[in-house]
Amino acid sequence: MARKKEEEEHENHERWLVSYADFITLLFAFFVVMYALSSINEGKYRILADSIVSAFHSVPGTTSGAQVVVNAEAPMPVAIPTKRPQPEVKMDETSRINREKVRNMAKDIKSILAPLVQEGKVRVTEGARGITVEINASVLFAPGDARLDMTAIKALVAVGQVVAPSDFPVVVEGHTDNLPISNPQFPSNWELSGARASSVVRLFIETGVDPRRLTATGYADQRPVADNATPDGRQRNRRVAITIESQNPDNPVEVNVVP
């Protein structure tokens, strides 16, 4: 008797549903994660942002906030600090009076030295410190010397008589050109410039100016007002500058160093 053929095993055509279900589950999880990332607590963000702005810009912050859903691609708000108007600094009455007094002294000095001003050998300027009278060194000294000429002494005595009655500090600066000098009396331009300033200060003291108001300093060739490459520039750089300070002296305050 012939054997019957074994029935062929039935093929399952629905196995694709398992993969489809897994795919749907993963897709659902993906959208849940994307939704969670796109949802932020703007209330907490506002509190944090306002706190930072308040700390750095002294802008009052707010503490109110609500949880909302915002667009992740939207630009984040930026706090722009407002520009506060600066208070106007007004010159006090004492400073104004002092400046007027110094200006009047400058007019008197300019009148005394009028011939030299017209020749361009004396310049009178006003700056932040006060009034400065620049006198060309050729009017005051011989080349390479710090002794005042007789003509210069007469002019400086008249200037000292204008300065003496006041209480303003007077700074006398000596300046030279960049040509080197070296001799037993003046090893360099530093000594020459300092000696020339000291000569003017000594003459002012003899004229009656209080020595406590006077300062003599030499700058050699370190503060030129013209180009030292030309003879005219070097001649202008050889000068004595007399500054009458209109500012009130500072009251020194001791600095306490905290360890």
Rosetta constraint file for C-alpha pairs under 8 A:
AtomPair CA 15 CA 19 HARMONIC 7.61 0.50
AtomPair CA 16 CA 20 HARMONIC 6.24 0.50
AtomPair CA 17 CA 21 HARMONIC 6.00 0.50
AtomPair CA 18 CA 22 HARMONIC 6.35 0.50
AtomPair CA 19 CA 23 HARMONIC 6.18 0.50
AtomPair CA 20 CA 24 HARMONIC 6.21 0.50
AtomPair CA 21 CA 25 HARMONIC 6.20 0.50
AtomPair CA 22 CA 26 HARMONIC 6.27 0.50
AtomPair CA 23 CA 27 HARMONIC 6.12 0.50
AtomPair CA 24 CA 28 HARMONIC 6.11 0.50
AtomPair CA 25 CA 29 HARMONIC 6.26 0.50
AtomPair CA 26 CA 30 HARMONIC 6.13 0.50
AtomPair CA 27 CA 31 HARMONIC 6.40 0.50
AtomPair CA 28 CA 32 HARMONIC 6.27 0.50
AtomPair CA 29 CA 33 HARMONIC 6.28 0.50
AtomPair CA 30 CA 34 HARMONIC 6.28 0.50
AtomPair CA 31 CA 35 HARMONIC 6.06 0.50
AtomPair CA 32 CA 36 HARMONIC 6.22 0.50
AtomPair CA 33 CA 37 HARMONIC 6.27 0.50
AtomPair CA 34 CA 38 HARMONIC 6.30 0.50
AtomPair CA 35 CA 39 HARMONIC 6.44 0.50
AtomPair CA 38 CA 69 HARMONIC 7.19 0.50
AtomPair CA 38 CA 70 HARMONIC 7.06 0.50
AtomPair CA 38 CA 71 HARMONIC 6.82 0.50
AtomPair CA 38 CA 72 HARMONIC 5.67 0.50
AtomPair CA 39 CA 68 HARMONIC 7.34 0.50
AtomPair CA 39 CA 69 HARMONIC 4.96 0.50
AtomPair CA 39 CA 70 HARMONIC 6.51 0.50
AtomPair CA 40 CA 67 HARMONIC 7.34 0.50
AtomPair CA 40 CA 68 HARMONIC 7.06 0.50
AtomPair CA 40 CA 69 HARMONIC 6.32 0.50
AtomPair CA 40 CA 70 HARMONIC 7.14 0.50
AtomPair CA 41 CA 45 HARMONIC 6.47 0.50
AtomPair CA 41 CA 66 HARMONIC 7.27 0.50
AtomPair CA 41 CA 67 HARMONIC 4.81 0.50
AtomPair CA 41 CA 68 HARMONIC 6.31 0.50
AtomPair CA 41 CA 69 HARMONIC 7.64 0.50
AtomPair CA 42 CA 46 HARMONIC 5.94 0.50
AtomPair CA 42 CA 65 HARMONIC 6.89 0.50
AtomPair CA 42 CA 66 HARMONIC 6.61 0.50
AtomPair CA 42 CA 67 HARMONIC 5.79 0.50
AtomPair CA 42 CA 68 HARMONIC 6.29 0.50
AtomPair CA 42 CA 69 HARMONIC 7.94 0.50
AtomPair CA 43 CA 47 HARMONIC 6.37 0.50
AtomPair CA 43 CA 64 HARMONIC 6.84 0.50
AtomPair CA 43 CA 65 HARMONIC 3.63 0.50
AtomPair CA 43 CA 66 HARMONIC 4.72 0.50
AtomPair CA 43 CA 67 HARMONIC 5.76 0.50
AtomPair CA 43 CA 68 HARMONIC 7.93 0.50
AtomPair CA 44 CA 48 HARMONIC 6.23 0.50
AtomPair CA 44 CA 65 HARMONIC 6.74 0.50
AtomPair CA 45 CA 49 HARMONIC 6.04 0.50
AtomPair CA 46 CA 50 HARMONIC 5.95 0.50
AtomPair CA 46 CA 62 HARMONIC 7.72 0.50
AtomPair CA 46 CA 63 HARMONIC 7.82 0.50
AtomPair CA 46 CA 65 HARMONIC 6.84 0.50
AtomPair CA 47 CA 51 HARMONIC 6.07 0.50
AtomPair CA 47 CA 61 HARMONIC 7.39 0.50
AtomPair CA 47 CA 62 HARMONIC 6.47 0.50
AtomPair CA 47 CA 63 HARMONIC 5.61 0.50
AtomPair CA 47 CA 64 HARMONIC 7.47 0.50
AtomPair CA 47 CA 65 HARMONIC 7.43 0.50
AtomPair CA 48 CA 52 HARMONIC 6.35 0.50
AtomPair CA 49 CA 53 HARMONIC 6.24 0.50
AtomPair CA 50 CA 54 HARMONIC 5.93 0.50
AtomPair CA 50 CA 59 HARMONIC 7.85 0.50
AtomPair CA 50 CA 60 HARMONIC 7.45 0.50
AtomPair CA 50 CA 61 HARMONIC 4.63 0.50
AtomPair CA 50 CA 62 HARMONIC 6.46 0.50
AtomPair CA 51 CA 55 HARMONIC 6.17 0.50
AtomPair CA 51 CA 61 HARMONIC 5.96 0.50
AtomPair CA 52 CA 56 HARMONIC 6.35 0.50
AtomPair CA 53 CA 57 HARMONIC 5.54 0.50
AtomPair CA 53 CA 58 HARMONIC 6.92 0.50
AtomPair CA 53 CA 59 HARMONIC 6.07 0.50
AtomPair CA 53 CA 61 HARMONIC 7.51 0.50
AtomPair CA 53 CA 79 HARMONIC 7.07 0.50
AtomPair CA 54 CA 58 HARMONIC 4.49 0.50
AtomPair CA 54 CA 59 HARMONIC 4.39 0.50
AtomPair CA 54 CA 60 HARMONIC 5.55 0.50
AtomPair CA 54 CA 61 HARMONIC 5.94 0.50
AtomPair CA 55 CA 59 HARMONIC 7.66 0.50
AtomPair CA 57 CA 81 HARMONIC 6.57 0.50
AtomPair CA 59 CA 81 HARMONIC 7.67 0.50
AtomPair CA 70 CA 74 HARMONIC 7.75 0.50
AtomPair CA 91 CA 95 HARMONIC 6.36 0.50
AtomPair CA 91 CA 96 HARMONIC 6.45 0.50
AtomPair CA 92 CA 96 HARMONIC 6.38 0.50
AtomPair CA 93 CA 97 HARMONIC 6.20 0.50
AtomPair CA 94 CA 98 HARMONIC 6.14 0.50
AtomPair CA 95 CA 99 HARMONIC 6.11 0.50
AtomPair CA 95 CA 246 HARMONIC 7.42 0.50
AtomPair CA 95 CA 247 HARMONIC 6.71 0.50
AtomPair CA 95 CA 248 HARMONIC 7.43 0.50
AtomPair CA 96 CA 100 HARMONIC 6.30 0.50
AtomPair CA 97 CA 101 HARMONIC 6.27 0.50
AtomPair CA 98 CA 102 HARMONIC 6.24 0.50
AtomPair CA 98 CA 246 HARMONIC 5.63 0.50
AtomPair CA 98 CA 247 HARMONIC 7.44 0.50
AtomPair CA 99 CA 103 HARMONIC 6.14 0.50
AtomPair CA 99 CA 130 HARMONIC 7.25 0.50
AtomPair CA 99 CA 246 HARMONIC 5.48 0.50
AtomPair CA 99 CA 247 HARMONIC 7.88 0.50
AtomPair CA 100 CA 104 HARMONIC 6.26 0.50
AtomPair CA 101 CA 105 HARMONIC 6.33 0.50
AtomPair CA 102 CA 106 HARMONIC 6.17 0.50
AtomPair CA 102 CA 130 HARMONIC 7.15 0.50
AtomPair CA 102 CA 131 HARMONIC 6.72 0.50
AtomPair CA 102 CA 244 HARMONIC 7.10 0.50
AtomPair CA 102 CA 245 HARMONIC 7.87 0.50
AtomPair CA 102 CA 246 HARMONIC 6.28 0.50
AtomPair CA 103 CA 107 HARMONIC 6.29 0.50
AtomPair CA 103 CA 131 HARMONIC 7.09 0.50
AtomPair CA 104 CA 108 HARMONIC 6.42 0.50
AtomPair CA 105 CA 109 HARMONIC 6.21 0.50
AtomPair CA 105 CA 162 HARMONIC 6.61 0.50
AtomPair CA 105 CA 163 HARMONIC 7.29 0.50
AtomPair CA 106 CA 110 HARMONIC 5.99 0.50
AtomPair CA 106 CA 124 HARMONIC 7.21 0.50
AtomPair CA 106 CA 131 HARMONIC 6.63 0.50
AtomPair CA 107 CA 111 HARMONIC 6.10 0.50
AtomPair CA 108 CA 112 HARMONIC 6.26 0.50
AtomPair CA 108 CA 162 HARMONIC 7.27 0.50
AtomPair CA 109 CA 113 HARMONIC 6.18 0.50
AtomPair CA 109 CA 159 HARMONIC 5.91 0.50
AtomPair CA 109 CA 162 HARMONIC 7.10 0.50
AtomPair CA 110 CA 114 HARMONIC 5.63 0.50
AtomPair CA 110 CA 117 HARMONIC 7.26 0.50
AtomPair CA 110 CA 124 HARMONIC 6.91 0.50
AtomPair CA 112 CA 155 HARMONIC 7.61 0.50
AtomPair CA 112 CA 158 HARMONIC 7.18 0.50
AtomPair CA 112 CA 159 HARMONIC 7.53 0.50
AtomPair CA 113 CA 117 HARMONIC 6.12 0.50
AtomPair CA 113 CA 122 HARMONIC 7.39 0.50
AtomPair CA 113 CA 155 HARMONIC 7.09 0.50
AtomPair CA 114 CA 118 HARMONIC 6.17 0.50
AtomPair CA 115 CA 119 HARMONIC 6.40 0.50
AtomPair CA 116 CA 120 HARMONIC 6.29 0.50
AtomPair CA 116 CA 121 HARMONIC 5.30 0.50
AtomPair CA 116 CA 122 HARMONIC 5.57 0.50
AtomPair CA 117 CA 121 HARMONIC 5.83 0.50
AtomPair CA 117 CA 122 HARMONIC 4.66 0.50
AtomPair CA 117 CA 123 HARMONIC 6.27 0.50
AtomPair CA 121 CA 135 HARMONIC 6.04 0.50
AtomPair CA 121 CA 136 HARMONIC 5.24 0.50
AtomPair CA 121 CA 139 HARMONIC 7.46 0.50
AtomPair CA 122 CA 133 HARMONIC 6.97 0.50
AtomPair CA 122 CA 134 HARMONIC 5.52 0.50
AtomPair CA 122 CA 135 HARMONIC 4.65 0.50
AtomPair CA 122 CA 136 HARMONIC 6.37 0.50
AtomPair CA 123 CA 133 HARMONIC 5.80 0.50
AtomPair CA 123 CA 134 HARMONIC 5.10 0.50
AtomPair CA 123 CA 135 HARMONIC 6.78 0.50
AtomPair CA 124 CA 131 HARMONIC 7.10 0.50
AtomPair CA 124 CA 132 HARMONIC 5.76 0.50
AtomPair CA 124 CA 133 HARMONIC 4.60 0.50
AtomPair CA 124 CA 134 HARMONIC 6.40 0.50
AtomPair CA 125 CA 131 HARMONIC 5.84 0.50
AtomPair CA 125 CA 132 HARMONIC 5.32 0.50
AtomPair CA 125 CA 133 HARMONIC 6.62 0.50
AtomPair CA 126 CA 130 HARMONIC 5.75 0.50
AtomPair CA 126 CA 131 HARMONIC 4.54 0.50
AtomPair CA 126 CA 132 HARMONIC 6.21 0.50
AtomPair CA 127 CA 131 HARMONIC 6.34 0.50
AtomPair CA 127 CA 132 HARMONIC 7.56 0.50
AtomPair CA 129 CA 243 HARMONIC 7.84 0.50
AtomPair CA 129 CA 244 HARMONIC 7.83 0.50
AtomPair CA 129 CA 245 HARMONIC 5.31 0.50
AtomPair CA 129 CA 246 HARMONIC 6.35 0.50
AtomPair CA 129 CA 247 HARMONIC 6.44 0.50
AtomPair CA 130 CA 243 HARMONIC 6.67 0.50
AtomPair CA 130 CA 244 HARMONIC 5.69 0.50
AtomPair CA 130 CA 245 HARMONIC 4.49 0.50
AtomPair CA 130 CA 246 HARMONIC 4.89 0.50
AtomPair CA 130 CA 247 HARMONIC 7.14 0.50
AtomPair CA 131 CA 243 HARMONIC 5.56 0.50
AtomPair CA 131 CA 244 HARMONIC 5.27 0.50
AtomPair CA 131 CA 245 HARMONIC 6.62 0.50
AtomPair CA 131 CA 246 HARMONIC 7.64 0.50
AtomPair CA 132 CA 241 HARMONIC 6.42 0.50
AtomPair CA 132 CA 242 HARMONIC 5.46 0.50
AtomPair CA 132 CA 243 HARMONIC 4.17 0.50
AtomPair CA 132 CA 244 HARMONIC 6.35 0.50
AtomPair CA 133 CA 241 HARMONIC 5.60 0.50
AtomPair CA 133 CA 242 HARMONIC 5.03 0.50
AtomPair CA 133 CA 243 HARMONIC 6.33 0.50
AtomPair CA 134 CA 239 HARMONIC 6.57 0.50
AtomPair CA 134 CA 240 HARMONIC 5.77 0.50
AtomPair CA 134 CA 241 HARMONIC 4.37 0.50
AtomPair CA 134 CA 242 HARMONIC 6.38 0.50
AtomPair CA 135 CA 139 HARMONIC 7.20 0.50
AtomPair CA 135 CA 140 HARMONIC 7.83 0.50
AtomPair CA 135 CA 239 HARMONIC 5.56 0.50
AtomPair CA 135 CA 240 HARMONIC 5.30 0.50
AtomPair CA 135 CA 241 HARMONIC 6.34 0.50
AtomPair CA 136 CA 140 HARMONIC 7.21 0.50
AtomPair CA 136 CA 235 HARMONIC 7.58 0.50
AtomPair CA 136 CA 236 HARMONIC 6.47 0.50
AtomPair CA 136 CA 237 HARMONIC 7.96 0.50
AtomPair CA 136 CA 238 HARMONIC 6.20 0.50
AtomPair CA 136 CA 239 HARMONIC 4.36 0.50
AtomPair CA 136 CA 240 HARMONIC 6.46 0.50
AtomPair CA 137 CA 141 HARMONIC 5.73 0.50
AtomPair CA 137 CA 235 HARMONIC 7.96 0.50
AtomPair CA 137 CA 238 HARMONIC 5.27 0.50
AtomPair CA 137 CA 239 HARMONIC 4.43 0.50
AtomPair CA 137 CA 240 HARMONIC 6.27 0.50
AtomPair CA 138 CA 142 HARMONIC 6.53 0.50
AtomPair CA 138 CA 143 HARMONIC 7.42 0.50
AtomPair CA 138 CA 235 HARMONIC 7.85 0.50
AtomPair CA 138 CA 238 HARMONIC 7.63 0.50
AtomPair CA 138 CA 239 HARMONIC 7.87 0.50
AtomPair CA 139 CA 149 HARMONIC 7.82 0.50
AtomPair CA 139 CA 151 HARMONIC 7.97 0.50
AtomPair CA 139 CA 152 HARMONIC 6.26 0.50
AtomPair CA 140 CA 148 HARMONIC 5.40 0.50
AtomPair CA 140 CA 149 HARMONIC 5.65 0.50
AtomPair CA 140 CA 151 HARMONIC 7.74 0.50
AtomPair CA 140 CA 152 HARMONIC 4.94 0.50
AtomPair CA 140 CA 153 HARMONIC 7.78 0.50
AtomPair CA 141 CA 145 HARMONIC 6.03 0.50
AtomPair CA 141 CA 146 HARMONIC 6.03 0.50
AtomPair CA 141 CA 147 HARMONIC 6.06 0.50
AtomPair CA 141 CA 148 HARMONIC 5.26 0.50
AtomPair CA 141 CA 149 HARMONIC 5.84 0.50
AtomPair CA 141 CA 152 HARMONIC 7.96 0.50
AtomPair CA 142 CA 146 HARMONIC 7.49 0.50
AtomPair CA 142 CA 147 HARMONIC 7.61 0.50
AtomPair CA 142 CA 148 HARMONIC 7.97 0.50
AtomPair CA 142 CA 149 HARMONIC 7.50 0.50
AtomPair CA 144 CA 181 HARMONIC 7.57 0.50
AtomPair CA 144 CA 192 HARMONIC 7.40 0.50
AtomPair CA 145 CA 192 HARMONIC 7.41 0.50
AtomPair CA 145 CA 196 HARMONIC 7.98 0.50
AtomPair CA 146 CA 192 HARMONIC 6.68 0.50
AtomPair CA 146 CA 195 HARMONIC 5.89 0.50
AtomPair CA 146 CA 196 HARMONIC 4.76 0.50
AtomPair CA 146 CA 199 HARMONIC 6.91 0.50
AtomPair CA 147 CA 196 HARMONIC 7.33 0.50
AtomPair CA 147 CA 199 HARMONIC 6.88 0.50
AtomPair CA 148 CA 152 HARMONIC 6.20 0.50
AtomPair CA 148 CA 153 HARMONIC 6.30 0.50
AtomPair CA 148 CA 199 HARMONIC 7.09 0.50
AtomPair CA 148 CA 200 HARMONIC 7.91 0.50
AtomPair CA 149 CA 153 HARMONIC 6.22 0.50
AtomPair CA 150 CA 154 HARMONIC 6.59 0.50
AtomPair CA 151 CA 155 HARMONIC 6.68 0.50
AtomPair CA 152 CA 156 HARMONIC 6.08 0.50
AtomPair CA 153 CA 157 HARMONIC 5.95 0.50
AtomPair CA 153 CA 203 HARMONIC 7.74 0.50
AtomPair CA 154 CA 158 HARMONIC 6.50 0.50
AtomPair CA 155 CA 159 HARMONIC 6.46 0.50
AtomPair CA 156 CA 160 HARMONIC 6.01 0.50
AtomPair CA 156 CA 200 HARMONIC 7.69 0.50
AtomPair CA 156 CA 203 HARMONIC 7.60 0.50
AtomPair CA 156 CA 204 HARMONIC 7.61 0.50
AtomPair CA 157 CA 161 HARMONIC 6.20 0.50
AtomPair CA 157 CA 203 HARMONIC 7.19 0.50
AtomPair CA 157 CA 204 HARMONIC 6.96 0.50
AtomPair CA 157 CA 207 HARMONIC 6.13 0.50
AtomPair CA 158 CA 162 HARMONIC 6.62 0.50
AtomPair CA 159 CA 163 HARMONIC 6.41 0.50
AtomPair CA 160 CA 164 HARMONIC 5.81 0.50
AtomPair CA 160 CA 203 HARMONIC 8.00 0.50
AtomPair CA 160 CA 204 HARMONIC 5.28 0.50
AtomPair CA 160 CA 207 HARMONIC 5.85 0.50
AtomPair CA 160 CA 208 HARMONIC 7.36 0.50
AtomPair CA 160 CA 209 HARMONIC 6.71 0.50
AtomPair CA 161 CA 165 HARMONIC 7.44 0.50
AtomPair CA 161 CA 207 HARMONIC 6.40 0.50
AtomPair CA 161 CA 208 HARMONIC 7.25 0.50
AtomPair CA 161 CA 209 HARMONIC 7.83 0.50
AtomPair CA 163 CA 209 HARMONIC 6.86 0.50
AtomPair CA 164 CA 207 HARMONIC 7.49 0.50
AtomPair CA 164 CA 208 HARMONIC 5.71 0.50
AtomPair CA 164 CA 209 HARMONIC 4.32 0.50
AtomPair CA 164 CA 210 HARMONIC 7.03 0.50
AtomPair CA 165 CA 209 HARMONIC 7.55 0.50
AtomPair CA 167 CA 213 HARMONIC 7.37 0.50
AtomPair CA 168 CA 213 HARMONIC 6.85 0.50
AtomPair CA 168 CA 244 HARMONIC 6.40 0.50
AtomPair CA 168 CA 245 HARMONIC 5.94 0.50
AtomPair CA 168 CA 246 HARMONIC 6.36 0.50
AtomPair CA 169 CA 213 HARMONIC 4.59 0.50
AtomPair CA 169 CA 214 HARMONIC 6.21 0.50
AtomPair CA 169 CA 244 HARMONIC 6.05 0.50
AtomPair CA 169 CA 245 HARMONIC 5.48 0.50
AtomPair CA 169 CA 246 HARMONIC 7.79 0.50
AtomPair CA 170 CA 213 HARMONIC 5.84 0.50
AtomPair CA 170 CA 214 HARMONIC 5.00 0.50
AtomPair CA 170 CA 215 HARMONIC 6.39 0.50
AtomPair CA 170 CA 242 HARMONIC 6.89 0.50
AtomPair CA 170 CA 243 HARMONIC 5.65 0.50
AtomPair CA 170 CA 244 HARMONIC 4.73 0.50
AtomPair CA 170 CA 245 HARMONIC 6.25 0.50
AtomPair CA 171 CA 214 HARMONIC 5.90 0.50
AtomPair CA 171 CA 215 HARMONIC 4.73 0.50
AtomPair CA 171 CA 216 HARMONIC 6.14 0.50
AtomPair CA 171 CA 217 HARMONIC 7.77 0.50
AtomPair CA 171 CA 241 HARMONIC 8.00 0.50
AtomPair CA 171 CA 242 HARMONIC 5.83 0.50
AtomPair CA 171 CA 243 HARMONIC 5.16 0.50
AtomPair CA 171 CA 244 HARMONIC 6.70 0.50
AtomPair CA 171 CA 245 HARMONIC 7.76 0.50
AtomPair CA 172 CA 197 HARMONIC 5.64 0.50
AtomPair CA 172 CA 198 HARMONIC 7.90 0.50
AtomPair CA 172 CA 200 HARMONIC 7.36 0.50
AtomPair CA 172 CA 201 HARMONIC 6.94 0.50
AtomPair CA 172 CA 214 HARMONIC 7.52 0.50
AtomPair CA 172 CA 215 HARMONIC 6.03 0.50
AtomPair CA 172 CA 216 HARMONIC 4.93 0.50
AtomPair CA 172 CA 217 HARMONIC 6.42 0.50
AtomPair CA 172 CA 240 HARMONIC 6.99 0.50
AtomPair CA 172 CA 241 HARMONIC 5.75 0.50
AtomPair CA 172 CA 242 HARMONIC 4.61 0.50
AtomPair CA 172 CA 243 HARMONIC 6.46 0.50
AtomPair CA 173 CA 193 HARMONIC 7.76 0.50
AtomPair CA 173 CA 194 HARMONIC 7.67 0.50
AtomPair CA 173 CA 197 HARMONIC 5.53 0.50
AtomPair CA 173 CA 216 HARMONIC 6.06 0.50
AtomPair CA 173 CA 217 HARMONIC 5.06 0.50
AtomPair CA 173 CA 218 HARMONIC 5.60 0.50
AtomPair CA 173 CA 219 HARMONIC 7.10 0.50
AtomPair CA 173 CA 240 HARMONIC 5.62 0.50
AtomPair CA 173 CA 241 HARMONIC 5.05 0.50
AtomPair CA 173 CA 242 HARMONIC 6.48 0.50
AtomPair CA 174 CA 193 HARMONIC 4.44 0.50
AtomPair CA 174 CA 194 HARMONIC 5.87 0.50
AtomPair CA 174 CA 195 HARMONIC 7.85 0.50
AtomPair CA 174 CA 196 HARMONIC 5.90 0.50
AtomPair CA 174 CA 197 HARMONIC 4.86 0.50
AtomPair CA 174 CA 216 HARMONIC 7.94 0.50
AtomPair CA 174 CA 217 HARMONIC 6.38 0.50
AtomPair CA 174 CA 218 HARMONIC 4.64 0.50
AtomPair CA 174 CA 219 HARMONIC 6.12 0.50
AtomPair CA 174 CA 220 HARMONIC 7.02 0.50
AtomPair CA 174 CA 239 HARMONIC 6.41 0.50
AtomPair CA 174 CA 240 HARMONIC 4.79 0.50
AtomPair CA 174 CA 241 HARMONIC 6.64 0.50
AtomPair CA 175 CA 193 HARMONIC 5.36 0.50
AtomPair CA 175 CA 218 HARMONIC 6.36 0.50
AtomPair CA 175 CA 219 HARMONIC 5.47 0.50
AtomPair CA 175 CA 220 HARMONIC 5.04 0.50
AtomPair CA 175 CA 221 HARMONIC 6.05 0.50
AtomPair CA 175 CA 222 HARMONIC 7.97 0.50
AtomPair CA 175 CA 223 HARMONIC 7.32 0.50
AtomPair CA 175 CA 224 HARMONIC 7.80 0.50
AtomPair CA 175 CA 237 HARMONIC 6.51 0.50
AtomPair CA 175 CA 238 HARMONIC 5.48 0.50
AtomPair CA 175 CA 239 HARMONIC 5.31 0.50
AtomPair CA 175 CA 240 HARMONIC 6.12 0.50
AtomPair CA 175 CA 241 HARMONIC 7.98 0.50
AtomPair CA 176 CA 189 HARMONIC 6.57 0.50
AtomPair CA 176 CA 192 HARMONIC 7.91 0.50
AtomPair CA 176 CA 193 HARMONIC 6.23 0.50
AtomPair CA 176 CA 219 HARMONIC 7.65 0.50
AtomPair CA 176 CA 220 HARMONIC 5.04 0.50
AtomPair CA 176 CA 221 HARMONIC 4.96 0.50
AtomPair CA 176 CA 234 HARMONIC 7.93 0.50
AtomPair CA 176 CA 237 HARMONIC 5.80 0.50
AtomPair CA 176 CA 238 HARMONIC 4.27 0.50
AtomPair CA 176 CA 239 HARMONIC 6.59 0.50
AtomPair CA 177 CA 220 HARMONIC 7.26 0.50
AtomPair CA 177 CA 221 HARMONIC 5.04 0.50
AtomPair CA 177 CA 224 HARMONIC 7.36 0.50
AtomPair CA 177 CA 228 HARMONIC 6.50 0.50
AtomPair CA 177 CA 234 HARMONIC 5.17 0.50
AtomPair CA 177 CA 235 HARMONIC 7.35 0.50
AtomPair CA 177 CA 237 HARMONIC 5.40 0.50
AtomPair CA 177 CA 238 HARMONIC 5.55 0.50
AtomPair CA 178 CA 220 HARMONIC 7.92 0.50
AtomPair CA 178 CA 221 HARMONIC 5.26 0.50
AtomPair CA 178 CA 228 HARMONIC 6.56 0.50
AtomPair CA 178 CA 234 HARMONIC 7.53 0.50
AtomPair CA 180 CA 188 HARMONIC 6.60 0.50
AtomPair CA 180 CA 189 HARMONIC 6.66 0.50
AtomPair CA 181 CA 186 HARMONIC 7.06 0.50
AtomPair CA 181 CA 187 HARMONIC 6.57 0.50
AtomPair CA 181 CA 188 HARMONIC 5.22 0.50
AtomPair CA 181 CA 189 HARMONIC 6.10 0.50
AtomPair CA 182 CA 186 HARMONIC 5.93 0.50
AtomPair CA 182 CA 187 HARMONIC 4.36 0.50
AtomPair CA 182 CA 188 HARMONIC 5.45 0.50
AtomPair CA 183 CA 187 HARMONIC 5.29 0.50
AtomPair CA 183 CA 188 HARMONIC 7.91 0.50
AtomPair CA 186 CA 191 HARMONIC 5.40 0.50
AtomPair CA 186 CA 192 HARMONIC 5.66 0.50
AtomPair CA 187 CA 191 HARMONIC 6.77 0.50
AtomPair CA 188 CA 192 HARMONIC 6.70 0.50
AtomPair CA 189 CA 193 HARMONIC 5.92 0.50
AtomPair CA 189 CA 220 HARMONIC 4.92 0.50
AtomPair CA 189 CA 221 HARMONIC 7.11 0.50
AtomPair CA 190 CA 194 HARMONIC 6.16 0.50
AtomPair CA 190 CA 218 HARMONIC 6.16 0.50
AtomPair CA 190 CA 219 HARMONIC 6.39 0.50
AtomPair CA 190 CA 220 HARMONIC 4.62 0.50
AtomPair CA 191 CA 195 HARMONIC 5.98 0.50
AtomPair CA 191 CA 218 HARMONIC 7.45 0.50
AtomPair CA 191 CA 220 HARMONIC 7.80 0.50
AtomPair CA 192 CA 196 HARMONIC 6.23 0.50
AtomPair CA 192 CA 218 HARMONIC 7.80 0.50
AtomPair CA 192 CA 220 HARMONIC 7.38 0.50
AtomPair CA 193 CA 197 HARMONIC 6.37 0.50
AtomPair CA 193 CA 217 HARMONIC 7.71 0.50
AtomPair CA 193 CA 218 HARMONIC 4.61 0.50
AtomPair CA 193 CA 219 HARMONIC 6.36 0.50
AtomPair CA 193 CA 220 HARMONIC 5.32 0.50
AtomPair CA 194 CA 198 HARMONIC 6.19 0.50
AtomPair CA 194 CA 216 HARMONIC 7.05 0.50
AtomPair CA 194 CA 217 HARMONIC 5.46 0.50
AtomPair CA 194 CA 218 HARMONIC 3.91 0.50
AtomPair CA 194 CA 219 HARMONIC 7.35 0.50
AtomPair CA 194 CA 220 HARMONIC 7.80 0.50
AtomPair CA 195 CA 199 HARMONIC 6.19 0.50
AtomPair CA 195 CA 218 HARMONIC 7.59 0.50
AtomPair CA 196 CA 200 HARMONIC 6.62 0.50
AtomPair CA 196 CA 218 HARMONIC 7.95 0.50
AtomPair CA 196 CA 240 HARMONIC 7.71 0.50
AtomPair CA 197 CA 201 HARMONIC 6.36 0.50
AtomPair CA 197 CA 216 HARMONIC 5.33 0.50
AtomPair CA 197 CA 217 HARMONIC 6.19 0.50
AtomPair CA 197 CA 218 HARMONIC 6.56 0.50
AtomPair CA 197 CA 240 HARMONIC 6.87 0.50
AtomPair CA 198 CA 202 HARMONIC 6.11 0.50
AtomPair CA 198 CA 216 HARMONIC 5.54 0.50
AtomPair CA 198 CA 217 HARMONIC 7.60 0.50
AtomPair CA 199 CA 203 HARMONIC 6.35 0.50
AtomPair CA 200 CA 204 HARMONIC 6.28 0.50
AtomPair CA 201 CA 205 HARMONIC 6.29 0.50
AtomPair CA 201 CA 214 HARMONIC 6.80 0.50
AtomPair CA 201 CA 215 HARMONIC 7.46 0.50
AtomPair CA 201 CA 216 HARMONIC 6.53 0.50
AtomPair CA 202 CA 206 HARMONIC 6.35 0.50
AtomPair CA 203 CA 207 HARMONIC 6.23 0.50
AtomPair CA 204 CA 208 HARMONIC 6.45 0.50
AtomPair CA 204 CA 209 HARMONIC 5.52 0.50
AtomPair CA 205 CA 209 HARMONIC 4.88 0.50
AtomPair CA 205 CA 210 HARMONIC 6.42 0.50
AtomPair CA 205 CA 211 HARMONIC 5.99 0.50
AtomPair CA 209 CA 213 HARMONIC 7.57 0.50
AtomPair CA 209 CA 214 HARMONIC 7.94 0.50
AtomPair CA 210 CA 214 HARMONIC 7.16 0.50
AtomPair CA 219 CA 223 HARMONIC 6.68 0.50
AtomPair CA 221 CA 237 HARMONIC 7.65 0.50
AtomPair CA 224 CA 228 HARMONIC 7.65 0.50
AtomPair CA 224 CA 237 HARMONIC 5.42 0.50
AtomPair CA 225 CA 233 HARMONIC 7.89 0.50
AtomPair CA 225 CA 236 HARMONIC 7.26 0.50
AtomPair CA 225 CA 237 HARMONIC 5.90 0.50
AtomPair CA 226 CA 233 HARMONIC 4.78 0.50
AtomPair CA 226 CA 234 HARMONIC 7.07 0.50
AtomPair CA 226 CA 236 HARMONIC 6.60 0.50
AtomPair CA 226 CA 237 HARMONIC 6.22 0.50
AtomPair CA 227 CA 233 HARMONIC 4.83 0.50
AtomPair CA 227 CA 234 HARMONIC 6.81 0.50
AtomPair CA 228 CA 233 HARMONIC 5.16 0.50
AtomPair CA 228 CA 234 HARMONIC 4.74 0.50
AtomPair CA 228 CA 237 HARMONIC 7.56 0.50
AtomPair CA 229 CA 233 HARMONIC 6.93 0.50
AtomPair CA 229 CA 234 HARMONIC 7.28 0.50
AtomPair CA 230 CA 234 HARMONIC 6.27 0.50
AtomPair CA 231 CA 235 HARMONIC 6.15 0.50
AtomPair CA 232 CA 236 HARMONIC 6.32 0.50
AtomPair CA 233 CA 237 HARMONIC 6.26 0.50
AtomPair CA 234 CA 238 HARMONIC 6.41 0.50
